[in-house]
């Protein structure tokens, strides 16, 4: 699937900080966002996983929308909020 065919473009946040998610099937929560300094790119989600098997490296940085679903429903978020790209990082 081409990147342009996946929903979050133009810096749309689908999972806010604190949201419980499954990252590739593993439970955790979004602890921060990676807002890009340019348009037309998906927001990255920084996740802390609950898994004891990853206790030495529980953080996942810059996860993409395609890797996440809501923990309680297993569904992808369809409601997004636009955040402006960072400026002045050229």
Secondary structure by P-SEA (a helix, b strand, c coil): ccccccccccccccccccbbbbcccbbbbbccccccccccbbbbbbbbbcccccccccccccccccccccccccccccbbbbbbcccccc
